[in-house]
Amino acid sequence: MKKVLLTVAISSLSIVGCSSTQMSMSMGNMRLINSSAAPQDVMNFANTACKNDFYQGASFLSKAGKEYRFKCVKAEENEILTPIPGTTIPTEPASSK
């Protein structure tokens, strides 16, 4: 039993040591994300978070240290999704009807 607990503790610490991404604020369509992950991973996380809240995706606003600011965009607002510089926003395949 002690070996199992020790293994779980060590593996969780090693995962946390690699990178962490968390939503620190969600207010209306604005999202503040703290992350030490690669910018593309943060962009993917933001897009997923916005899409889970029924938006089209995330548009990058600014970065300060490890804090990224995003605006979730709805399709009917005719706004452009802006990626973090040097990253891409994955396109969804066109659905066939």
Secondary structure, 3 states (H helix, E strand, C coil): CHHHHHHHHHHHHHHHHHCCEEEEEEECCEEEEEECCCHHHHHHHHHHHHHHCCCCEEEEEEEECCEEEEEEECHHHCCCCCCCCCCCCCCCCCCCC
